[in-house]
């Protein structure tokens, strides 16, 4: 057994799967190649609403290599799925453009794709509505927004406070539909053997997929194994079971052979969720010293006719700033669009763009430094609940970030700095994300030869979960992380929650820490070890189920410097700096990667990512990476991520908070505020593309 000093906490340990990924030996869901495997290709609906009246498969079946075609007429019947988006090929309805209406199965991928092109489908078209407006007649107030948050929260008398405020801001901000686009498309390989179903699925949580498959297929969960060993990104789109797992399992059952299904990228936008567009009205009232007296944040968003999903964009306003009067409201309308879903920092990313833009507008109206305005409105307790914060490092992040960025050296006047044809500006925004934790189990085993093994059904979606879990176990056992083997990514392992909501490490790590601590105690009592070693198991049901008396959140501050081309309207991010208060950082290398990755996504949200719906056809207009523009290396010249030391004793044994999402939360607002400072023009709709900026520069 290795007994070097443990590299914990915070050591920049290299992720242990890195070599496997860069050499191509890491196996993803689509890399699994069972003997006799067939390939499936989905056929999406080409109408926005209606029903399928006829499917003629003669030409498709005539394509060499095509095995069969599944439609609602012959597909295996499903039990009631736990998510309506999984009820595919069960009836003739078409709830939105892109809904899967057929599956072509063939001996090769090429044959399946060719066969899909030869399928002839007839429809009965229904009237449809795909356009979100702030006065849509179908708007209603739901009971809850995503995450179980009440749709409406009111404190005090907002209207009266706003009317009496010395300074007011009343502005409406808009965000467009955004898409997750992980590097690895959604894929599944399904194999039936002796009544047992094994599915290799690109998912953020294989346990969740097994539960969904068991319910949809009417099977005991013990007859299903789901493996998600390596996952090439998800950003929320793989956080729930997606149709590829169900379709692959159905096709394998129908054909009696293994089946592989990979959604082609042009289909992803309509079948795996998206960040819903929002229309957000923010009203702020303050006295002449910049102290907020009223905060009103009202959200209008869309869901689908398939199911209700309400982006919780007004929730951050319940957390951020002290104000005696507050009103936060979500309203939604069901349109004939694909179902929205989770995308990195759902709610916070959209809502904080509007709130932090409004705070910048308030600072301008007051003639007050935007950093100072935020500091003057620091709450003593969480505004909405009144609970004390377990820790709140926002002020420290703002001050440290301002010093690192050189914020106080700037000329606060808008449109005052120019370098040749470039208009220069700087902006700041705050960020927050809740601390979430779920029940998890884990086991720790010590073999007689000294080998140590941790087992937990965690999922590594590119974050380095294996590495940090090894560090957590190593700290508890007093060994080097290299001495600890970590097995993850299969439902054959101890049950664990999905990787989502920045809760993975906290949830899995708590169980791993508990199991490893128990193993260390057992090892101290047993020398030599029994022939079969020692195994300890841990379950955090009690710990995760306890309601904390504290409001637990991560916080951050983003600073951006932008350059706007006065001739073309092009925006360049020259510098982007984030400082975070996220508890104890467990691995400096992987943490910095997560922070900067979120910030890069924030650049895309601010400047490039845009996907509207064509009102004439009802489909998303940017269906691939040629038309949906994500940031590339040339867009990210100077990005820095830092953090402050936080010793929060009210979290978990590691003292950690989630870090996967807070990096995106304030980035778009900081960039938007910098563009306003550079040009003097306040644009309130993302993304800030050249065509939207040019009218203000001429």
C-alpha positions in Angstrom: 0.0 0.0 0.0 1.4 3.4 -1.0 1.8 5.7 2.1 3.0 9.0 0.6 1.4 12.1 1.9 -2.1 12.4 0.4 -2.6 15.0 -2.3 -5.6 16.6 -0.7 -7.3 19.1 -0.6 -6.9 21.2 -3.7 -3.9 19.4 -5.3 -4.0 19.8 -9.1 -4.0 16.0 -9.7 -4.1 15.1 -13.4 -7.4 13.4 -14.3 -6.8 9.6 -14.5 -8.8 9.0 -17.7 -6.9 11.7 -19.7 -4.6 9.3 -21.5 -7.4 7.0 -22.4 -9.4 9.8 -24.0 -6.6 11.3 -26.0 -5.4 7.9 -27.3 -8.9 6.8 -28.2 -9.1 3.8 -25.8 -11.9 5.3 -23.7 -15.1 3.7 -24.8 -18.3 5.7 -25.2 -21.8 4.4 -25.8 -21.5 4.4 -29.6 -18.1 2.6 -29.4 -19.6 -0.6 -28.0 -19.7 -3.1 -30.9 -21.6 -6.3 -29.9 -21.5 -9.2 -32.4 -24.3 -9.0 -34.9 -25.1 -5.3 -34.1 -27.7 -3.5 -36.2 -27.8 0.3 -36.7 -30.9 2.5 -36.3 -31.7 5.9 -37.8 -34.6 8.0 -36.6 -37.0 9.7 -38.9 -38.3 13.0 -37.5 -41.6 14.6 -38.2 -41.5 17.4 -40.8 -44.7 19.2 -39.7 -45.1 21.3 -36.6 -48.3 19.7 -35.4 -50.8 17.1 -36.5 -50.8 13.4 -37.0 -49.2 10.7 -39.2 -51.8 9.3 -41.6 -49.6 6.9 -43.6 -46.1 5.5 -43.6 -45.0 3.7 -46.8 -41.9 1.7 -46.1 -41.7 -0.4 -49.3 -38.8 1.7 -50.8 -37.0 1.9 -47.5 -37.2 -1.9 -47.0 -35.9 -2.3 -50.6 -32.6 -0.6 -49.7 -29.9 -3.3 -49.4 -29.1 -4.0 -45.7 -32.3 -2.5 -44.3 -33.7 -5.0 -41.7 -36.9 -3.4 -40.6 -38.8 -0.2 -40.1 -40.6 0.6 -36.8 -43.6 3.0 -36.7 -46.5 3.5 -34.4 -48.2 0.7 -36.2 -45.7 -2.1 -35.3 -43.4 -0.8 -32.6 -43.3 -2.6 -29.3 -45.9 -1.2 -26.9 -44.6 0.7 -24.0 -46.0 0.9 -20.5 -46.6 4.5 -19.2 -43.1 6.1 -19.3 -42.0 8.3 -16.4 -41.4 11.2 -18.9 -43.8 11.9 -21.8 -41.0 12.6 -24.2 -40.2 8.9 -24.0 -43.6 7.8 -25.4 -42.2 7.5 -28.9 -43.7 5.4 -31.7 -46.8 4.8 -29.6 -49.4 6.7 -31.6 -49.9 8.9 -34.7 -49.6 12.2 -33.0 -47.0 14.9 -33.9 -46.7 17.4 -31.0 -43.9 19.3 -32.6 -41.5 19.4 -35.5 -38.7 16.8 -35.2 -40.8 14.3 -33.0 -39.5 10.8 -33.9 -42.1 9.1 -36.1 -40.2 6.1 -37.4 -37.0 4.1 -36.9 -35.1 2.4 -39.7 -32.9 -0.5 -38.6 -30.2 -1.9 -40.9 -27.0 -3.9 -41.1 -25.0 -0.7 -41.4 -25.3 3.0 -40.5 -25.2 3.9 -44.2 -28.0 1.6 -45.0 -30.1 2.9 -42.1 -29.6 6.5 -43.2 -30.4 5.7 -46.8 -33.5 3.8 -45.9 -34.7 6.6 -43.8 -34.5 8.9 -46.8 -36.7 6.5 -48.8 -39.5 6.4 -46.3 -42.7 8.1 -47.5 -44.8 9.8 -44.8 -48.1 11.5 -45.1 -49.5 13.9 -42.5 -52.7 15.6 -41.5 -51.6 19.0 -40.4 -53.0 21.0 -37.5 -52.7 24.7 -36.8 -49.7 25.5 -34.7 -48.2 28.2 -32.6 -44.4 28.4 -32.0 -44.0 32.2 -31.2 -43.4 33.4 -27.6 -44.7 36.9 -26.8 -45.1 38.7 -23.6 -48.8 39.1 -24.1 -49.5 35.6 -25.4 -53.2 34.6 -24.8 -52.1 31.2 -23.5 -49.9 32.5 -20.7 -50.6 31.1 -17.2 -49.0 31.1 -13.8 -47.9 27.5 -12.9 -47.8 26.2 -9.4 -44.0 25.6 -9.5 -41.0 26.5 -11.6 -38.3 24.0 -12.3 -36.6 22.7 -9.2 -39.8 22.8 -7.1 -39.6 26.5 -6.6 -42.9 28.4 -6.1 -43.7 30.2 -9.2 -44.6 33.4 -7.3 -43.0 34.9 -4.2 -44.0 38.3 -2.8 -42.6 40.3 0.2 -43.9 43.7 1.1 -45.6 46.1 -1.3 -43.5 46.3 -4.4 -45.7 48.7 -6.4 -45.8 51.2 -3.6 -42.1 51.0 -3.0 -41.3 51.4 -6.6 -43.6 54.4 -6.9 -41.8 56.0 -3.9 -38.2 55.2 -5.0 -35.9 58.0 -5.7 -34.3 56.2 -8.7 -36.0 53.5 -10.8 -35.1 51.0 -13.5 -37.8 49.4 -15.6 -36.4 47.3 -18.4 -37.2 44.2 -20.4 -34.6 41.7 -21.4 -34.8 38.8 -23.8 -32.9 35.6 -24.3 -33.3 33.2 -27.2 -33.5 29.4 -27.3 -30.1 27.8 -26.6 -28.9 24.3 -27.2 -26.5 22.1 -25.3 -24.6 20.5 -28.2 -22.2 18.2 -26.2 -19.3 16.9 -28.2 -20.6 13.4 -28.0 -24.1 13.1 -29.5 -26.8 11.2 -27.6 -26.2 7.5 -28.3 -27.3 4.1 -27.0 -26.3 0.5 -27.7 -28.9 -2.0 -26.5 -28.4 -5.8 -26.1 -30.9 -8.4 -24.9 -29.5 -11.7 -23.6 -31.5 -14.3 -21.7 -34.2 -11.8 -20.8 -31.7 -9.3 -19.5 -31.3 -5.9 -21.1 -27.9 -4.1 -21.1 -27.8 -0.6 -22.5 -24.7 1.5 -23.0 -26.1 5.0 -22.9 -24.7 8.5 -23.2 -26.3 9.8 -20.0 -25.5 11.9 -17.0 -27.0 9.2 -14.7 -27.4 5.5 -15.6 -29.5 4.8 -12.5 -32.1 7.3 -13.8 -32.0 5.6 -17.2 -32.6 2.2 -15.7 -35.6 3.4 -13.8 -37.1 4.9 -16.9 -36.4 1.8 -19.0 -37.9 -0.5 -16.3 -41.1 1.5 -16.2 -41.4 2.0 -20.0 -40.7 -1.7 -20.8 -42.5 -3.2 -17.9 -39.4 -4.9 -16.5 -38.0 -5.4 -13.0 -35.0 -3.1 -12.7 -32.9 -6.1 -11.7 -33.2 -7.3 -15.3 -31.6 -4.1 -16.7 -28.0 -2.9 -16.6 -27.2 0.6 -17.8 -23.6 1.6 -18.4 -22.4 5.2 -18.8 -18.7 4.7 -18.3 -17.4 7.7 -20.4 -19.7 10.5 -21.4 -18.6 13.2 -23.8 -20.4 16.2 -22.2 -24.0 16.8 -21.4 -24.6 20.2 -20.0 -28.0 19.1 -18.7 -29.3 17.5 -22.0 -28.3 14.1 -20.7 -29.6 14.7 -17.2 -32.8 12.8 -17.9 -33.5 9.7 -20.0 -33.6 10.6 -23.6 -35.4 8.8 -26.5 -32.3 7.1 -27.8 -32.2 4.6 -24.9 -35.8 3.7 -25.3 -35.7 3.4 -29.1 -32.6 1.3 -29.0 -34.1 -1.1 -26.4 -37.4 -1.3 -28.4 -35.5 -2.0 -31.6 -33.3 -4.7 -30.0 -36.4 -6.4 -28.6 -38.1 -6.2 -31.9 -35.2 -7.6 -34.0 -33.7 -10.0 -31.4 -30.3 -8.5 -32.1 -28.2 -5.7 -30.6 -29.0 -2.3 -31.9 -26.9 0.9 -31.9 -28.6 4.4 -32.2 -26.8 7.7 -32.5 -28.9 10.8 -33.0 -27.4 12.8 -35.8 -26.5 16.3 -34.7 -29.2 18.1 -36.8 -31.8 16.1 -34.9 -30.5 16.9 -31.4 -32.1 20.3 -31.0 -35.6 18.9 -31.2 -35.3 15.7 -29.1 -32.9 16.3 -26.2 -34.2 19.6 -24.7 -33.0 23.2 -25.0 -32.8 26.3 -22.8 -36.1 28.0 -23.2 -36.3 31.6 -24.5 -37.3 34.2 -21.9 -38.8 37.6 -21.8 -37.9 39.2 -18.4 -39.1 42.5 -17.0 -36.9 43.7 -14.1 -37.9 46.7 -12.1 -35.6 48.1 -9.4 -36.1 50.9 -6.9 -33.4 52.5 -4.9 -32.7 55.6 -2.7 -30.1 58.1 -3.8 -27.3 56.2 -1.9 -28.0 53.1 -4.1 -29.7 51.1 -1.4 -32.4 48.9 -3.0 -35.9 49.5 -1.7 -37.8 47.2 -4.2 -37.0 44.4 -6.6 -39.5 43.0 -9.1 -38.5 40.2 -11.6 -41.2 38.8 -13.9 -40.5 36.0 -16.3 -42.4 34.9 -19.4 -41.2 31.7 -21.0 -42.4 28.7 -23.0 -43.0 25.0 -22.5 -44.3 22.3 -24.9 -47.7 20.6 -25.2 -45.9 17.4 -24.3 -45.0 18.4 -20.7 -44.5 21.4 -18.5 -41.0 22.7 -17.9 -40.7 26.2 -16.5 -37.3 27.8 -16.5 -36.8 29.2 -13.0 -35.2 32.4 -14.1 -36.7 34.7 -11.4 -35.4 32.5 -8.5 -31.9 34.1 -8.3 -33.5 37.5 -7.5 -34.7 35.8 -4.3 -31.1 35.2 -3.2 -29.0 38.1 -4.4 -29.6 41.5 -2.9 -31.2 42.9 0.2 -34.6 44.7 -0.3 -37.6 45.0 1.9 -40.0 44.7 -1.0 -39.8 41.9 -3.6 -41.9 40.2 -6.2 -40.7 37.4 -8.4 -43.1 35.8 -10.9 -43.0 33.1 -13.5 -45.5 32.8 -16.3 -45.5 30.2 -19.1 -47.3 29.2 -22.2 -47.5 25.8 -23.9 -46.5 26.1 -27.6 -46.1 23.5 -30.4 -42.3 23.4 -29.7 -39.9 20.7 -28.5 -39.9 20.3 -24.7 -37.3 22.6 -23.0 -35.1 21.1 -20.4 -32.0 21.6 -18.3 -29.0 23.5 -19.7 -26.0 24.5 -17.7 -27.2 26.6 -14.8 -30.9 26.5 -15.7 -32.7 29.5 -14.3 -29.5 31.2 -13.0 -27.9 31.7 -16.4 -31.0 33.4 -17.9 -32.2 35.2 -14.8 -28.9 36.6 -13.7 -28.3 38.1 -17.2 -31.4 40.2 -16.7 -30.9 41.0 -13.0 -27.2 41.9 -13.4 -27.9 44.0 -16.5 -30.6 45.9 -14.5 -28.1 46.4 -11.7 -25.7 48.0 -14.2 -28.4 50.2 -15.5 -29.2 51.3 -11.9 -25.5 52.0 -11.2 -25.5 54.2 -14.3 -28.6 56.1 -13.3 -27.1 56.7 -9.8 -23.7 57.7 -11.1 -22.3 54.9 -8.8 -19.6 52.4 -9.4 -21.3 49.0 -10.3 -19.1 47.1 -7.9 -19.9 49.5 -5.1 -23.6 49.3 -5.8 -23.5 45.5 -5.3 -21.5 45.8 -2.1 -24.1 48.3 -0.7 -26.9 45.8 -1.2 -25.3 42.8 0.5 -28.0 41.0 2.6 -27.4 39.8 6.2 -29.6 36.8 5.5 -31.1 35.2 2.4 -33.8 37.7 1.4 -36.5 35.3 0.4 -36.2 32.8 3.3 -34.6 34.8 6.0 -32.2 31.9 6.7 -28.6 32.8 7.5 -26.1 32.0 4.8 -23.8 29.1 5.5 -21.2 31.3 3.9 -21.5 34.2 1.4 -18.3 35.2 -0.3 -19.7 37.5 -2.9 -18.2 40.7 -1.5 -14.8 39.1 -1.3 -15.1 37.9 -4.9 -16.1 41.4 -6.0 -13.2 43.0 -4.2 -10.6 40.4 -5.2 -11.8 40.4 -8.8 -11.7 44.2 -9.0 -8.1 44.3 -7.7 -7.0 41.5 -10.1 -8.8 43.0 -13.1 -7.6 46.6 -12.5 -11.3 47.7 -12.3 -10.8 50.9 -10.4 -8.4 52.2 -13.0 -11.1 52.4 -15.6 -12.7 55.6 -16.9 -16.4 55.1 -15.9 -17.7 57.2 -18.8 -19.3 55.2 -21.6 -17.8 55.3 -25.1 -14.8 57.2 -23.7 -12.0 54.8 -24.7 -11.0 53.9 -28.2 -8.1 52.0 -29.8 -8.1 52.6 -33.5 -11.4 51.3 -34.8 -12.1 49.4 -31.5 -14.4 50.9 -28.8 -13.2 49.5 -25.5 -15.3 48.8 -22.4 -15.4 46.9 -19.1 -18.3 45.3 -17.3 -19.0 43.4 -14.1 -21.7 41.0 -12.9 -22.3 38.8 -9.9 -23.1 35.1 -10.0 -24.8 32.6 -7.7 -25.7 28.9 -7.7 -27.4 26.8 -5.0 -25.6 24.1 -3.1 -27.5 20.8 -3.9 -26.9 17.3 -2.6 -28.7 14.0 -3.1 -28.6 10.6 -1.4 -25.8 8.4 -2.6 -24.3 5.0 -1.7 -20.7 3.9 -2.1 -18.4 1.0 -1.1 -14.8 0.9 -0.2 -12.7 -2.3 -0.3 -9.2 -3.2 0.8 -7.7 -6.4 -0.6 -5.2 -8.5 1.3 -2.5 -7.4 -1.1 -3.1 -3.7 -0.2 -5.2 -2.8 -3.2 -7.9 -0.2 -2.5 -11.1 0.1 -4.5 -14.0 2.6 -4.4 -17.2 1.7 -6.1 -20.0 4.2 -6.7 -22.3 4.7 -9.7 -21.2 8.2 -10.4 -20.9 9.5 -13.9 -18.0 11.4 -15.3 -19.2 13.8 -18.0 -15.8 15.3 -18.6 -15.4 16.9 -15.1 -12.8 14.5 -13.7 -15.1 12.7 -11.3 -12.8 9.6 -11.0 -9.9 11.8 -10.0 -11.5 13.9 -7.3 -13.3 10.8 -5.8 -9.9 9.1 -5.5 -8.6 12.2 -3.8 -11.5 12.2 -1.3 -11.0 8.5 -0.5 -7.3 8.9 -0.3 -7.6 11.7 2.3 -9.8 9.6 4.5 -7.5 6.6 4.1 -4.3 8.5 4.5 -2.8 7.3 1.2 -1.9 8.7 -2.2 -4.7 9.0 -4.7 -2.8 6.7 -7.1 -3.3 3.9 -4.6 -7.1 4.1 -5.0 -9.0 2.5 -7.8 -12.3 4.1 -8.6 -15.1 2.2 -10.5 -18.0 4.3 -11.7 -20.6 4.5 -14.5 -22.7 1.3 -14.1 -25.9 0.4 -12.4 -24.1 -2.8 -11.2 -22.3 -0.5 -8.7 -23.7 1.1 -5.6 -26.6 3.4 -6.4 -25.8 7.1 -6.9 -27.5 10.2 -8.3 -26.9 11.7 -11.7 -24.2 14.3 -12.5 -26.2 17.5 -12.6 -27.1 20.6 -10.7 -23.4 21.0 -9.6 -24.3 18.3 -7.1 -22.3 15.3 -8.3 -19.1 15.6 -6.3 -20.9 16.7 -3.1 -23.3 13.7 -3.3 -21.0 11.0 -4.4 -18.1 12.4 -2.4 -20.0 12.4 0.8 -20.8 8.7 0.4 -17.2 7.9 -0.7 -15.8 9.8 2.3 -18.1 8.0 4.7 -17.3 4.5 3.2 -13.5 5.3 3.2 -13.5 6.6 6.7 -15.3 3.5 7.9 -12.8 1.4 6.0 -9.9 3.2 7.6 -11.3 2.4 11.0 -11.7 -1.2 10.1 -8.2 -1.4 8.8 -6.8 -0.1 12.0 -8.5 -3.0 13.8 -7.5 -5.8 11.4 -3.9 -6.8 10.8 -3.3 -8.9 8.8 -6.4 -8.6 6.6 -8.7 -11.5 6.0 -8.1 -13.5 2.8 -11.1 -11.8 1.1 -10.2 -8.3 2.4 -12.6 -5.8 4.0 -15.5 -4.0 2.5 -17.4 -1.1 3.9 -20.6 0.5 2.5 -22.1 3.8 3.2 -25.5 5.4 2.5 -26.1 9.1 3.0 -29.9 9.0 3.1 -30.0 10.5 6.5 -27.5 13.3 5.8 -28.8 14.2 2.4 -32.4 14.2 3.7 -31.8 16.6 6.5 -33.0 20.2 5.8 -30.3 22.6 6.5 -31.1 25.7 8.6 -28.7 27.6 6.4 -29.1 29.1 2.9 -26.3 27.4 1.0 -25.0 28.9 -2.2 -21.9 29.4 -4.2 -21.1 32.9 -5.4 -18.9 34.6 -7.9 -17.9 37.8 -9.7 -17.2 38.2 -13.4 -15.2 41.0 -15.0 -15.1 41.5 -18.7 -13.2 43.7 -21.1 -14.7 43.9 -24.6 -13.7 45.6 -27.8 -16.4 46.6 -30.3 -15.5 47.2 -33.9 -16.9 50.7 -34.7 -17.2 49.8 -38.4 -18.5 46.2 -38.4 -20.1 45.9 -35.0 -18.1 42.8 -34.2 -17.5 42.2 -30.4 -14.3 40.7 -29.1 -13.8 39.6 -25.5 -10.3 40.8 -24.7 -10.3 39.7 -21.1 -12.6 37.6 -18.9 -11.8 37.1 -15.2 -13.9 35.2 -12.7 -13.4 34.9 -8.9 -15.5 32.3 -7.1 -16.5 31.4 -3.5 -17.3 27.7 -3.9 -16.2 26.2 -0.6 -13.1 24.1 -0.5 -11.6 23.4 -4.0 -10.8 19.7 -4.1 -8.7 19.7 -7.3 -7.3 23.0 -8.6 -6.7 21.6 -12.1 -10.2 20.2 -12.7 -11.9 23.1 -10.9 -10.2 25.7 -13.1 -11.3 23.7 -16.1 -14.9 23.7 -14.9 -14.9 27.4 -14.1 -13.3 28.5 -17.4 -15.5 26.0 -19.4 -18.6 27.7 -17.9 -17.2 31.1 -18.8 -16.6 30.1 -22.4 -20.2 29.0 -22.6 -21.1 32.4 -21.2 -19.3 34.0 -24.1 -21.4 32.0 -26.5 -24.6 33.0 -24.7 -23.6 36.6 -24.9 -22.2 36.9 -28.4 -22.8 33.9 -30.8 -25.4 31.3 -29.8 -28.8 32.0 -31.4 -31.5 29.6 -32.5 -34.9 30.9 -33.3 -37.9 28.9 -34.6 -39.1 29.4 -38.2 -42.7 30.5 -37.9 -43.6 29.1 -41.3 -42.3 25.6 -40.6 -42.1 25.4 -36.8 -38.5 24.1 -36.8 -35.3 25.4 -35.2 -33.3 27.5 -37.7 -29.8 26.5 -36.5 -29.6 22.8 -36.6 -25.9 22.1 -36.7 -22.5 23.6 -35.7 -22.2 25.3 -39.0 -25.2 27.5 -38.2 -25.3 27.3 -34.4 -22.1 29.2 -33.4 -20.3 28.1 -30.3 -17.2 30.0 -29.1 -13.8 28.6 -30.3 -10.3 29.2 -29.2 -10.0 32.4 -31.2 -12.9 33.8 -29.2 -11.3 33.2 -25.8 -8.0 35.1 -25.7 -7.5 35.7 -22.0 -9.6 33.9 -19.5 -8.7 33.6 -15.8 -10.4 31.8 -13.0 -9.6 32.3 -9.4 -11.2 31.5 -6.1 -11.2 32.6 -2.5 -10.6 30.3 0.4 -13.9 29.4 2.1 -14.2 27.3 5.3 -17.8 26.5 5.4 -18.7 23.9 8.1 -22.3 23.5 7.0 -21.9 21.7 3.7 -20.4 18.2 3.7 -17.3 16.4 5.1 -15.2 17.8 2.2 -16.4 21.4 2.7 -17.1 21.7 -1.1 -19.7 23.4 -3.2 -20.6 22.7 -6.8 -18.5 24.4 -9.4 -19.8 23.1 -12.8 -22.3 25.8 -13.4 -21.5 29.0 -11.6 -18.9 29.9 -14.3 -21.6 30.6 -16.9 -24.0 32.4 -14.6 -22.8 36.0 -14.7 -20.6 35.9 -17.8 -23.2 37.1 -20.3 -24.2 40.0 -18.2 -20.6 41.1 -17.6 -20.0 41.1 -21.3 -23.2 42.9 -22.1 -22.4 45.5 -19.5 -18.9 45.9 -21.0 -20.4 46.4 -24.5 -22.6 49.1 -23.1 -19.6 50.8 -21.5 -17.7 50.6 -24.8 -20.4 51.9 -27.0 -22.9 53.8 -24.8 -25.7 51.7 -26.2 -27.7 49.4 -24.0 -28.9 46.4 -25.9 -31.3 44.1 -23.9 -31.5 41.0 -26.1 -28.9 38.3 -26.5 -26.8 37.5 -28.4 -25.1 40.7 -29.2 -24.3 40.1 -32.8 -22.9 42.7 -35.3 -26.3 43.2 -37.0 -27.9 44.2 -33.7 -25.1 46.6 -32.7 -24.5 48.3 -36.0 -27.5 50.6 -35.9 -26.1 52.1 -32.7 -22.7 52.7 -34.2 -23.6 54.5 -37.4 
